[in-house]
Amino acid sequence: MPQQSVSSLPLLPVREALPQLDHALQAGGSAVLVAPPGAGKTTLVPLHLLQADWRNAGRIIVLEPRRLAARAAATQMARLLGEEVGKTVGYRMRLDSRYNAQTQILVVTEGVFARMILDDPELSGISAVLFDEFHERRLDADFGLALALDVQGALRPDLKILVMSATLDGARVAELLDNAPVVESEGRSFPVEIRYQERKTDERIEDAMARTIRAVLADEQGSLLCFLPGQGEIERTVRALEGRVGEHVLLCPLYGAMDGRDQDQAIKPAPEGKRKVVLATSIAETSITIDGVRVVIDSGLSRQPRFEPATGLTRLETVRASQAAITQRAGRAGRTQSGIAIRLWHEGQTSSLPRFTTPEILEADLSSLLLDCAAWGVQNVSDLRLLDQPSAASLKEAATLLKRLGALDDDGRLTVSGEQIRKLALPVRLAHMVAEAVKRGEALQAAELAVLMTERGLGGNEVDLDARLSRFRRDRGDRAQKARGLARSLIKDLPAANAQSKEDAHAGRLLLDAYPDRVAKARGNGGQFILANGRGGELDASQHLSRASWLVVADLTGRAGAQRILSAAEVSEEDIRKSLASQIEGGQQVIYDPERKALRAREAVRLGAITLTEKNLAAPSGEAADLGVVQAVRQYGLDILPWDKSSLTLRRRLGWLYRGLGEPWPSMDDEYLLATLEDWLLPFLTGEARLDKISQSALMNGLRSLVPFDLQRQIDTLAPTHFTVPTGSNIAINYEGDEPVIAVRVQELFGLTTHPSIARDTVPLLLELLSPAHRPIQITRDLPNFWKGSWADVRTDMRGRYPRHVWPENPAEADPTRRAKPRGT
């Protein structure tokens, strides 16, 4: 095996930190290495550790967040040893592996390591695990580190753990590693000049990027690396540049859905006499060097998955990149020479960016994590040593899904079915789909569909998954053949997996086992669908699936109410009824008709929020109607109740008392009243199916019932409906805002020497003083001071406008009046 001495390693900054790192790992089990971009940590550190005495010929595992980074790191280390990849240095990832029994440094993707440690908890033959670019905080990295720490603490105290990153809160990670030493390396070898070029507010990011690229190509030397949030923006930027940058410029897209060979081609040096413009997603942020890059252009955007526990959906959201991410991106310009980083935003916005990218564990679907935890023997995720604990809502949603699929029992323990699902190394829903397909002799078809859905770009990007599956099966490219090989390997150990159905299973029928909650029924013919989970989805009318009656939706994007279907397959109602028979419910149902403002009864057969068949029944009455009203109000809101002026006023008065005095006065906000409908509304309903038949007394008595009995007699005293002014007029008090208000003609307050107040004279009313024409002339919280001060100016102005009305010099001593002066006076 080649031996690599420190002196023969490339002259990169991390070399200076290697002695300190050696001491840290020799003295303890763990260390943290913080080394800025370009320091050489990814390749030099693993090679240097080959010589460590504590290694005892054990293998060094290096984790990378992406396949491209894993391949690039392994290739560069092998090149430094003068070897081909697959000998001393190899790699292992989902669709591609190059290593053998003699491989001493194995670079793996983070998901592969999680599988390795679950299958071999002792990590036999492994001396060290290096977590590279840990700042990206991928879920698999967090989980893998937690398991490695468990192994180190319970089974392998000799195991070395090294966490490495360019931008990382090293102290926080060190604390997680039992206060492990933090070793810091110097920065990159070459300086990078930061420039800011703010794009116009109405300019699309791809247009701004294309414009900036053309300007940089004209003014600067070297190749360019340009960061955009996703594949769509990259492809549109390429189209905007084609034919406008000269034949000597190569446009090289770089994103996750590309074939590995095409990715490797994008990062190779430009041919002699050529320049490259590499247009990349965050895939190029870390661990790779693109030779010849002198300029980085950063959109400042990235695309992150966001899981919504309420719907079980993960959507991709375009967000502003973190400060850590833009630091990494800028560092790409200084890897091999001094460079320039151009940021397409205003400099002042940089300080407002989040410091680090949000950890995936706080945003992701946690069903696979929970399943792996059960396999590890951990029923409570909080028992794991994690930097950030996931939300209770996401954990609850994950547990509910796993129990519904039969992967966990009621106590949260792994079932036989759950073990089978876990071993499939697929997202939980897709693994369940494959496991169910085995029973019908459709294992290979389901496995191919699952691989297609987890490998972006296979079979194209059409919405129709049947079309993509057909194209994928005909594709003879290297990536497609490896993917089909992966599908076969996934099912090779499943019982009866080799039994194949004579029928070709359509994607829709297979997906029913993965996404029963995303069965979708057409609403008319306009590409609008209602999903079984209650959400809506839409397809462009140009898509042939927009004319389907039934779909199974695999992926959507957008917010609730305006979600665009990204991938789906057509399915028949017959298959839905057959496959999901246990989830289809029938029976009488009371629903609210917003147009008629009334309840109606029907006998319906439903799959979640989708009605398969229905028959109208007689209008509900009695208890059924009352419960229907409560359900309708909870669904549509309090505004569907027939509030009139008196009931609304009571609600506002009680709300004001709560805001001013607090409990035990009840809150009158929507959230509280909707949560307590059974307490205040239901007992006062009388079985009416029409909501406009609900009496005002029912609403008012219901609201009053929320007030403790000993306080009910104080409502009118503390918050009266009216205030009596000196003329004897009863003026309604408005409790809508933060302060109680009365609007009154100023003449009716003549002779009043104290400011009007309520709540036993403790709360002054806000007076909106009106002219004889009922137009506002002044607002005051202090009437006596108004008489003494501003009144003189108001009087001068009003006398000219309303000469037939009384405007005394001293209104505090004048008689109040509702009328104008008699004629002739």
C-alpha positions in Angstrom: 0.0 0.0 0.0 1.4 3.4 -0.9 2.5 5.4 2.1 1.9 9.2 2.0 4.2 11.3 4.2 3.2 14.8 5.4 6.1 16.3 3.5 4.9 14.9 0.2 1.3 16.2 0.6 0.3 19.3 -1.5 1.2 22.6 0.1 -2.3 23.5 1.3 -3.1 25.4 4.6 -4.5 22.4 6.5 -1.0 20.8 6.6 -0.1 23.3 9.4 -2.9 21.9 11.5 -2.1 18.2 11.1 0.3 17.9 14.1 -2.4 19.4 16.4 -5.0 17.1 14.8 -2.7 14.1 15.4 -2.3 15.0 19.0 -6.1 15.4 19.5 -6.9 12.0 18.0 -4.1 10.2 19.7 -5.1 11.6 23.1 -8.9 11.1 22.7 -11.6 9.5 20.6 -12.9 12.6 18.8 -12.0 15.9 17.4 -13.5 18.8 15.4 -11.6 20.3 12.5 -12.7 23.8 11.2 -10.9 24.6 8.0 -12.1 27.3 5.5 -12.7 26.5 1.8 -9.6 25.6 -0.1 -7.6 24.5 3.0 -7.4 20.9 1.7 -9.1 19.1 4.6 -11.2 16.8 2.3 -8.3 15.1 0.6 -5.2 15.7 2.8 -6.6 14.8 6.2 -7.7 11.2 5.2 -4.4 10.6 3.4 -2.4 11.8 6.4 -4.3 9.6 8.8 -3.3 6.5 6.9 0.0 6.7 8.9 -1.6 7.0 12.4 -0.5 4.4 14.9 -4.0 4.0 16.3 -5.3 3.0 12.9 -3.9 -0.6 13.1 -4.6 -1.2 9.4 -8.3 -0.4 9.9 -10.3 1.4 7.2 -11.0 5.1 7.2 -14.5 6.1 6.3 -15.1 9.6 4.8 -18.6 10.9 4.6 -19.6 13.4 1.9 -23.1 15.0 1.5 -23.3 14.4 -2.2 -22.3 11.7 -4.8 -20.4 14.3 -6.9 -18.4 15.3 -3.9 -17.7 11.7 -2.9 -16.5 10.8 -6.4 -14.4 13.9 -6.7 -12.8 13.5 -3.3 -11.9 9.8 -3.9 -10.6 10.6 -7.4 -8.3 13.4 -6.1 -6.9 11.3 -3.3 -6.2 8.4 -5.6 -4.5 10.8 -8.0 -2.3 12.1 -5.2 -1.3 8.5 -4.5 -0.6 7.8 -8.2 -3.4 5.2 -8.4 -6.7 4.6 -10.0 -9.8 4.9 -7.8 -10.8 1.6 -6.3 -7.5 0.6 -4.9 -6.2 2.3 -1.7 -8.9 4.9 -2.1 -12.4 4.0 -3.2 -16.0 5.2 -3.0 -19.4 3.7 -2.4 -22.8 5.3 -3.2 -26.2 4.3 -4.3 -25.7 3.8 -8.0 -22.0 3.6 -8.2 -19.2 1.9 -6.2 -15.5 1.4 -6.8 -13.6 -0.3 -4.0 -12.2 -3.7 -2.9 -11.2 -5.6 0.2 -7.8 -3.8 0.3 -9.3 -0.3 0.1 -8.1 1.7 3.1 -10.0 5.0 2.6 -13.6 4.6 1.6 -15.5 7.7 0.7 -19.3 7.2 1.1 -22.4 9.3 0.9 -24.0 10.0 4.3 -27.0 7.8 3.6 -24.8 4.8 2.8 -23.0 5.2 6.1 -26.2 5.1 8.0 -27.0 1.8 6.4 -23.5 0.5 7.1 -23.7 1.2 10.8 -27.2 -0.2 11.1 -26.1 -3.5 9.4 -22.8 -3.7 11.4 -23.2 -1.9 14.7 -19.6 -2.7 15.7 -18.2 -1.1 12.5 -15.9 -4.1 12.1 -12.5 -3.3 10.5 -13.1 0.5 10.6 -10.7 2.7 12.6 -12.1 6.2 11.9 -15.1 7.9 10.6 -14.7 11.4 9.2 -17.8 13.6 8.7 -16.8 16.0 6.0 -18.8 19.3 5.3 -20.9 18.6 8.4 -22.1 22.2 8.4 -24.7 21.2 5.7 -26.5 19.4 8.5 -28.1 16.7 6.4 -30.4 14.4 8.3 -28.3 11.3 7.5 -25.2 13.0 8.8 -26.8 14.0 12.1 -28.2 10.5 12.5 -24.9 8.8 11.4 -22.9 10.9 13.9 -25.4 10.0 16.7 -25.0 6.3 15.9 -21.3 6.5 15.7 -21.1 8.2 19.1 -23.3 5.3 20.4 -21.0 2.7 19.0 -17.9 4.6 20.3 -19.4 4.8 23.8 -20.7 1.3 24.1 -18.8 -1.0 21.8 -15.8 0.6 20.2 -13.9 3.0 22.5 -11.0 2.8 20.0 -13.1 4.2 17.2 -12.0 7.7 16.1 -14.6 10.3 15.1 -13.6 13.5 13.3 -16.1 16.2 12.3 -14.8 18.5 9.6 -16.3 21.6 8.1 -15.4 25.0 6.5 -18.2 26.9 8.2 -19.3 25.4 11.5 -20.2 26.3 15.1 -17.2 24.2 16.2 -17.8 24.7 19.9 -21.4 23.4 19.8 -20.3 20.3 17.9 -17.3 19.8 20.3 -19.7 19.8 23.2 -21.8 17.1 21.6 -18.6 15.1 21.2 -17.9 15.2 25.0 -16.0 18.5 24.7 -13.6 17.2 22.1 -10.8 19.5 21.0 -11.4 21.9 18.2 -8.5 22.2 15.7 -8.6 25.3 13.4 -6.8 25.7 10.1 -5.9 28.8 8.2 -8.0 30.1 5.3 -7.8 29.4 1.6 -4.6 29.9 -0.3 -5.7 32.7 -2.5 -7.7 36.0 -1.9 -11.2 36.5 -3.2 -12.6 39.9 -3.9 -16.3 40.3 -3.0 -18.4 42.4 -5.3 -22.1 43.2 -5.1 -24.4 43.8 -8.1 -28.0 44.1 -6.9 -30.5 42.8 -9.4 -33.7 44.8 -10.2 -36.7 43.8 -8.2 -38.7 42.8 -11.3 -35.9 40.9 -12.9 -36.0 37.1 -13.0 -32.9 35.6 -11.4 -32.0 33.7 -14.6 -32.1 37.0 -16.6 -29.9 38.7 -14.0 -27.5 35.8 -14.1 -27.3 35.7 -17.9 -26.7 39.4 -18.0 -23.9 39.3 -15.4 -22.2 36.3 -17.1 -22.0 38.1 -20.4 -20.5 41.2 -18.7 -18.0 39.1 -16.7 -16.9 37.2 -19.8 -16.1 40.5 -21.5 -14.2 42.0 -18.6 -12.5 39.2 -16.7 -10.3 36.2 -17.4 -10.8 32.5 -16.4 -13.8 30.2 -16.1 -17.0 31.0 -14.2 -18.9 29.1 -11.5 -22.5 30.4 -11.2 -24.9 29.3 -8.4 -28.6 29.1 -9.1 -31.3 27.5 -7.0 -32.4 24.7 -9.3 -32.4 22.8 -12.5 -35.2 25.0 -14.1 -33.3 28.2 -13.5 -30.1 26.6 -14.8 -31.7 25.4 -18.1 -33.4 28.8 -18.7 -30.0 30.6 -18.1 -28.4 28.3 -20.6 -31.0 29.1 -23.2 -30.5 32.8 -22.6 -26.8 32.5 -23.2 -26.7 30.1 -26.1 -25.4 31.8 -29.2 -24.5 34.9 -27.3 -21.2 34.0 -25.6 -18.9 32.9 -28.4 -17.7 29.5 -29.5 -14.7 29.5 -27.1 -17.1 29.5 -24.1 -18.5 26.1 -22.9 -21.8 26.2 -21.0 -21.8 23.4 -18.5 -24.9 22.7 -16.3 -24.3 20.9 -13.0 -27.2 19.6 -10.9 -28.2 16.4 -9.0 -30.4 14.8 -11.7 -27.5 14.6 -14.2 -25.7 11.4 -15.1 -22.5 11.0 -13.0 -20.3 11.1 -16.1 -21.9 14.4 -17.2 -21.3 15.8 -13.7 -17.7 14.8 -13.8 -17.3 16.4 -17.2 -18.7 19.7 -15.9 -15.9 19.9 -13.2 -13.0 19.0 -15.5 -10.6 21.7 -16.6 -11.6 23.6 -19.8 -9.8 22.4 -23.0 -7.0 24.5 -24.2 -8.2 27.9 -25.6 -11.7 27.5 -24.0 -13.4 29.0 -21.0 -16.1 27.3 -19.0 -19.3 28.7 -17.5 -20.5 26.1 -14.9 -24.1 26.7 -13.9 -24.6 24.8 -10.7 -27.0 24.3 -7.8 -25.7 24.0 -4.2 -24.2 20.7 -5.4 -21.0 22.6 -6.2 -20.7 24.4 -2.8 -18.4 22.0 -1.1 -15.7 19.4 -1.5 -15.0 19.9 -5.2 -12.5 22.0 -7.1 -13.4 23.1 -10.6 -10.0 23.9 -12.2 -9.7 27.2 -13.9 -12.6 28.9 -12.0 -11.6 32.5 -11.2 -15.1 34.1 -10.9 -18.1 33.0 -8.9 -21.5 34.5 -9.5 -23.9 33.8 -6.7 -27.7 34.2 -7.0 -27.9 34.1 -3.2 -30.7 31.5 -3.5 -31.0 27.8 -2.8 -33.8 25.2 -2.9 -34.6 23.4 0.3 -37.1 20.7 1.1 -39.8 21.7 3.6 -41.9 19.0 5.2 -45.5 19.8 6.3 -46.6 17.4 9.0 -50.3 18.4 8.5 -50.3 17.1 5.0 -47.4 14.6 4.9 -46.0 16.5 1.9 -42.5 17.6 1.3 -42.2 20.6 -1.0 -39.2 22.3 -2.4 -39.0 26.0 -1.4 -36.7 28.6 -2.9 -35.0 30.4 0.0 -32.2 32.8 0.6 -28.9 31.0 1.1 -27.3 31.2 4.5 -24.1 33.1 5.4 -22.3 29.8 5.7 -23.4 28.8 2.2 -22.4 32.1 0.5 -19.0 31.9 2.2 -18.6 28.4 0.8 -19.6 29.6 -2.7 -17.3 32.6 -2.7 -14.4 30.3 -1.6 -14.8 28.3 -4.9 -13.2 31.3 -6.6 -10.0 31.1 -4.6 -9.2 27.4 -4.8 -6.4 27.6 -7.3 -5.8 31.3 -7.9 -7.0 34.7 -6.7 -10.5 35.3 -7.7 -13.7 37.3 -7.7 -17.1 36.5 -6.1 -20.0 38.6 -7.5 -23.2 38.5 -5.4 -26.5 39.5 -7.1 -28.0 41.3 -4.1 -27.4 44.5 -2.1 -24.4 44.3 0.3 -26.7 45.4 3.2 -28.8 42.3 2.9 -25.9 40.0 3.7 -26.0 40.6 7.4 -29.7 39.6 7.5 -29.1 36.2 6.0 -29.3 33.2 8.5 -25.9 32.3 9.8 -26.3 28.6 8.9 -28.5 26.5 6.7 -31.5 25.2 8.7 -30.7 21.6 9.8 -32.6 19.1 7.7 -33.8 17.3 10.8 -36.0 20.4 11.6 -37.5 20.4 8.1 -37.6 16.8 6.8 -40.0 13.9 6.8 -38.8 11.8 9.8 -40.5 8.5 9.0 -37.2 6.8 7.8 -35.4 8.2 10.8 -38.0 6.8 13.2 -37.9 3.5 11.4 -34.1 3.3 11.7 -34.2 4.4 15.3 -36.6 1.4 16.0 -34.1 -0.9 14.2 -31.3 0.5 16.4 -33.4 -0.1 19.5 -34.2 3.5 20.3 -37.9 4.3 20.7 -37.4 7.9 21.8 -35.5 10.1 19.3 -34.5 12.4 22.2 -32.3 9.6 23.5 -30.0 10.1 20.5 -27.1 12.6 20.8 -28.3 15.1 18.2 -27.3 18.7 17.8 -31.0 19.7 17.2 -34.0 17.7 18.3 -36.8 17.4 15.7 -40.3 18.9 16.3 -42.9 16.9 18.1 -45.4 17.4 15.2 -43.0 15.9 12.7 -42.3 12.9 15.0 -46.0 12.4 15.6 -46.8 12.4 11.9 -43.9 10.0 11.2 -45.1 7.6 13.9 -48.7 7.7 12.7 -47.6 6.9 9.1 -45.4 4.0 10.3 -48.1 2.5 12.4 -50.6 2.9 9.6 -48.2 1.0 7.3 -47.7 -1.7 9.9 -44.0 -0.9 10.2 -44.3 -0.1 14.0 -46.5 -1.7 16.6 -48.6 0.3 19.0 -45.6 0.5 21.4 -43.3 1.9 18.7 -41.4 -1.3 18.2 -40.2 -2.5 14.8 -42.5 -5.2 13.2 -41.5 -7.9 10.8 -43.1 -5.8 8.0 -41.2 -2.8 9.3 -37.9 -4.7 9.1 -38.6 -5.6 5.5 -39.4 -2.0 4.7 -36.3 -0.8 6.4 -34.0 -3.2 4.5 -35.3 -1.9 1.1 -33.3 1.3 1.6 -36.1 3.5 0.1 -38.3 6.2 1.5 -40.8 4.5 3.8 -43.9 5.0 1.5 -42.1 3.6 -1.5 -40.6 0.7 0.4 -44.1 -0.2 1.6 -45.2 0.0 -2.1 -42.5 -2.5 -3.1 -43.3 -4.8 -0.2 -47.0 -4.9 -1.1 -46.2 -5.4 -4.8 -44.3 -8.6 -3.9 -47.6 -10.2 -2.9 -49.0 -9.6 -6.4 -45.9 -10.6 -8.3 -45.1 -7.0 -9.2 -41.9 -6.5 -7.1 -39.6 -5.6 -10.0 -42.1 -3.2 -11.5 -42.6 -1.5 -8.2 -38.8 -1.4 -7.5 -38.2 0.3 -10.8 -40.9 2.8 -10.2 -39.4 3.5 -6.7 -35.9 4.0 -8.1 -37.3 6.3 -10.9 -38.9 8.5 -8.2 -35.9 8.7 -6.0 -33.4 9.4 -8.8 -34.3 12.8 -10.3 -34.3 13.0 -14.1 -34.6 9.3 -14.9 -37.1 8.8 -17.7 -37.4 12.6 -18.2 -39.3 15.1 -16.2 -42.9 14.6 -17.4 -45.7 14.7 -14.9 -47.0 11.3 -16.1 -45.1 8.6 -14.3 -46.3 5.9 -16.6 -44.7 7.7 -19.5 -41.5 8.2 -17.5 -41.4 4.6 -16.4 -41.8 3.4 -20.0 -39.0 5.7 -21.2 -36.7 4.6 -18.3 -37.2 1.0 -19.2 -36.1 1.7 -22.8 -33.1 3.9 -21.8 -29.8 2.2 -22.5 -27.7 4.9 -20.9 -25.2 4.1 -18.2 -27.2 5.8 -15.4 -30.5 4.1 -16.4 -28.8 0.7 -16.6 -27.3 1.2 -13.1 -30.7 2.3 -11.8 -32.4 -0.9 -13.2 -29.6 -2.9 -11.6 -30.3 -1.1 -8.3 -34.0 -2.0 -8.6 -33.1 -5.7 -9.0 -30.7 -5.6 -6.1 -33.3 -4.0 -3.8 -35.7 -7.0 -4.1 -33.3 -9.9 -4.6 -33.6 -11.0 -0.9 -37.3 -10.5 -0.6 -39.4 -13.7 -0.3 -41.3 -14.5 -3.6 -39.8 -11.4 -5.2 -38.9 -13.5 -8.3 -42.5 -14.4 -9.0 -43.6 -12.0 -11.7 -47.2 -11.2 -12.7 -48.0 -11.7 -16.3 -49.8 -8.3 -16.3 -47.8 -5.1 -16.6 -48.6 -3.1 -13.5 -49.5 0.5 -14.2 -47.8 3.2 -12.0 -51.1 4.4 -10.6 -52.1 1.0 -9.2 -48.6 0.6 -7.6 -48.7 4.1 -6.1 -52.0 3.4 -4.3 -49.9 1.5 -1.7 -47.5 4.5 -1.3 -49.9 7.4 -1.4 -53.4 6.4 -0.5 -53.9 9.9 1.0 -53.0 11.5 -2.4 -55.6 9.8 -4.5 -57.1 12.7 -6.5 -60.5 13.1 -8.1 -61.1 15.5 -11.0 -63.3 18.6 -10.3 -64.8 19.2 -13.7 -62.6 19.3 -16.8 -60.2 22.1 -16.0 -57.2 20.2 -14.5 -58.5 20.8 -11.0 -58.4 17.9 -8.5 -59.3 17.2 -4.9 -57.0 14.9 -3.0 -58.1 12.4 -0.4 -56.1 14.4 2.3 -58.4 17.4 1.6 -55.9 19.5 -0.4 -56.4 20.7 -3.9 -54.0 20.2 -6.8 -54.0 21.4 -10.4 -52.5 20.5 -13.7 -52.0 22.7 -16.7 -54.7 22.0 -19.3 -52.1 21.1 -21.8 -51.1 18.1 -19.8 -53.0 15.0 -21.0 -53.4 13.9 -17.3 -55.5 17.0 -16.7 -58.4 15.1 -18.5 -58.1 12.1 -16.2 -60.9 11.3 -13.8 -58.6 9.8 -11.2 -55.0 10.2 -10.3 -52.5 9.1 -7.7 -50.3 12.2 -7.0 -46.7 11.5 -6.0 -45.4 15.1 -5.8 -46.8 18.6 -5.5 -45.4 22.0 -5.0 -46.8 25.3 -3.8 -48.8 26.4 -0.8 -52.2 24.9 0.3 -54.9 26.0 -2.0 -52.7 26.5 -5.1 -50.6 23.4 -5.3 -49.3 22.3 -8.7 -49.0 18.6 -9.4 -45.4 17.7 -10.4 -45.8 14.0 -10.9 -48.8 11.6 -10.9 -50.2 8.6 -12.6 -53.7 7.8 -13.8 -55.6 5.1 -11.9 -59.1 3.6 -12.3 -61.9 3.8 -9.7 -62.0 0.0 -9.8 -58.4 -0.2 -8.7 -59.0 2.4 -6.0 -62.0 0.5 -4.6 -60.1 -2.8 -4.7 -56.8 -1.7 -3.3 -58.1 0.8 -0.7 -61.2 -1.1 0.4 -60.2 -0.9 4.1 -59.9 2.9 3.9 -63.2 3.5 2.2 -66.0 4.5 4.5 -69.7 4.7 4.0 -72.6 6.1 6.0 -74.8 9.1 6.5 -73.2 12.5 6.6 -74.3 16.0 7.4 -72.6 18.7 5.4 -73.0 22.5 5.1 -74.0 24.1 1.8 -72.5 27.6 1.8 -74.7 28.8 -1.1 -78.0 27.8 0.7 -76.5 28.6 4.1 -78.1 25.4 5.4 -77.2 21.9 6.3 -78.0 18.9 4.1 -77.8 15.2 4.8 -76.5 12.6 2.4 -75.5 9.0 2.3 -72.0 8.9 1.0 -69.2 6.5 0.3 -65.9 8.3 0.9 -62.1 7.9 0.6 -60.9 10.6 3.0 -62.1 14.0 1.6 -63.2 12.4 -1.7 -66.8 11.4 -2.2 -67.1 8.3 -4.4 -70.9 8.1 -4.4 -73.6 10.0 -2.6 -77.4 10.1 -2.3 -79.3 13.1 -0.8 -81.5 12.5 2.3 -84.0 14.6 4.1 -82.6 17.7 5.8 -81.2 16.9 9.3 -83.0 17.9 12.4 -82.5 17.6 16.2 -79.2 16.5 17.5 -77.8 15.7 14.1 -78.5 19.2 12.9 -76.9 20.7 16.0 -73.8 18.7 15.6 -73.7 19.6 11.9 -73.9 23.3 12.8 -70.9 22.9 15.1 -68.9 21.0 12.5 -69.8 23.6 9.8 -68.8 26.6 12.0 -65.5 24.9 12.8 -64.8 24.3 9.1 -66.1 27.6 7.6 -65.6 30.0 10.5 -67.7 32.0 12.9 -68.9 34.4 10.2 -71.5 31.8 8.9 -73.5 32.3 12.1 -76.3 34.9 11.8 -74.8 37.6 14.0 -76.8 40.8 14.4 -75.9 44.1 15.9 -76.8 43.0 19.5 -74.9 39.7 19.5 -71.9 41.2 17.8 -71.9 44.0 20.4 -72.0 41.6 23.2 -69.1 39.6 21.8 -67.1 42.9 21.4 -68.0 44.0 25.0 -66.8 40.7 26.4 -63.7 40.7 24.3 -62.9 44.2 25.6 -63.4 43.0 29.2 -61.0 40.1 28.6 -58.4 42.3 27.0 -58.6 44.8 29.9 -59.2 42.5 32.9 -58.0 39.1 31.7 -59.2 35.8 33.1 -61.7 34.7 34.3 -63.3 36.9 31.7 -63.4 34.7 28.5 -61.5 35.5 25.3 -63.7 36.3 22.4 -61.2 35.7 19.6 -62.0 33.3 16.8 -59.5 30.7 18.0 -61.0 30.4 21.5 -64.6 30.4 20.4 -64.0 27.8 17.7 -62.2 25.6 20.2 -65.1 25.8 22.7 -68.2 25.5 20.3 -69.4 22.5 22.3 -69.4 24.6 25.5 -71.2 27.8 24.4 -73.0 27.1 21.1 -74.1 23.5 21.0 -76.2 23.6 24.3 -78.3 26.6 22.9 -79.1 25.2 19.5 -82.6 23.9 18.8 -82.2 21.5 15.9 -82.5 23.9 13.0 -80.9 22.9 9.7 -80.9 26.5 8.4 -78.3 28.7 10.0 -80.3 31.9 9.6 -82.9 30.2 11.9 -80.5 30.2 14.8 -81.9 32.9 17.2 -80.0 35.8 18.5 -80.9 34.7 22.0 -79.0 31.4 21.4 -75.9 33.3 20.4 -76.1 35.8 23.2 -77.0 33.3 25.9 -74.2 31.1 24.6 -71.6 33.9 24.9 -72.9 34.8 28.3 -72.6 31.2 29.5 -68.8 31.4 29.1 -68.7 34.1 31.8 -68.5 32.8 35.4 -71.9 33.2 37.1 -70.8 35.7 39.7 -69.5 38.0 36.9 -72.5 37.8 34.6 -74.3 40.6 36.5 -71.3 42.8 36.2 -71.2 42.8 32.3 -73.7 45.7 32.0 -72.1 47.6 34.8 -68.5 47.3 33.6 -69.2 47.4 29.8 -72.6 49.0 29.2 -74.0 49.1 25.7 -74.8 52.8 25.8 -73.8 56.0 27.6 -76.4 58.7 28.5 -75.2 62.2 27.6 -76.5 65.4 29.2 -79.4 65.8 26.7 -80.7 62.4 27.8 -79.7 60.6 24.5 -78.4 57.1 24.9 -75.3 56.9 22.7 -74.1 53.4 21.6 -70.6 52.5 22.8 -68.4 51.0 20.2 -66.1 48.3 21.6 -64.5 47.2 18.3 -61.1 48.7 18.9 -58.7 48.8 21.8 -60.7 51.6 23.5 -64.4 52.0 23.9 -65.7 54.9 21.8 -68.8 57.0 21.5 -69.6 59.3 18.6 -71.8 62.2 19.7 -72.7 65.7 18.5 -70.7 68.1 20.5 -73.8 70.2 21.5 -75.2 67.3 23.4 -72.2 67.4 25.8 -72.5 71.1 26.8 -72.5 71.5 30.5 -70.5 68.4 31.1 -67.5 69.2 33.4 -66.1 65.6 33.8 -65.0 63.3 31.1 -67.4 60.4 30.4 -66.2 57.0 31.6 -67.4 53.4 32.2 -66.4 50.4 34.3 -67.3 52.3 37.5 -65.7 55.5 36.2 -62.3 53.8 35.9 -62.0 53.7 32.0 -62.5 57.0 30.1 -64.4 56.8 26.8 -62.8 58.0 23.7 -65.0 60.8 22.4 -65.5 61.3 18.7 -67.1 64.7 18.7 -69.3 65.4 15.7 -70.6 68.5 13.9 -74.4 69.1 13.5 -73.9 67.2 10.2 -72.5 64.2 12.1 -69.0 64.7 10.7 -66.0 64.2 13.0 -64.5 67.5 14.2 -62.3 66.3 17.1 -61.2 63.2 19.1 -60.5 63.6 22.8 -59.8 61.6 25.9 -60.0 64.7 28.2 -63.2 66.7 27.6 -62.6 69.4 30.3 -59.2 70.3 28.8 -60.8 70.3 25.4 -63.4 72.9 26.6 -60.5 75.1 27.9 -58.1 74.6 25.0 -59.0 73.5 21.5 -62.6 74.5 21.7 -61.9 78.1 20.8 -60.5 77.1 17.4 -63.3 74.6 16.8 -65.9 77.2 17.7 -64.4 79.8 15.3 -64.5 77.3 12.5 -67.9 75.8 13.2 -69.8 79.1 13.7 -69.1 80.0 10.1 -70.2 76.6 8.8 -73.2 76.1 11.0 -74.5 79.6 12.1 -78.0 78.2 13.1 -76.4 76.1 15.9 -75.2 77.1 19.4 -71.5 77.7 19.8 -71.0 79.2 23.3 -67.7 80.6 24.5 -67.8 78.4 27.6 -69.5 75.1 26.7 -68.9 73.8 30.3 -71.5 76.2 31.5 -73.9 76.1 28.5 -77.1 74.0 28.3 -76.9 70.8 26.2 -79.1 70.7 23.2 -80.1 68.4 20.3 -81.6 71.2 18.2 -80.6 74.3 16.3 -81.4 77.8 17.5 -85.0 78.9 16.8 -85.5 80.9 13.6 -84.9 84.6 14.0 -82.5 84.2 16.9 
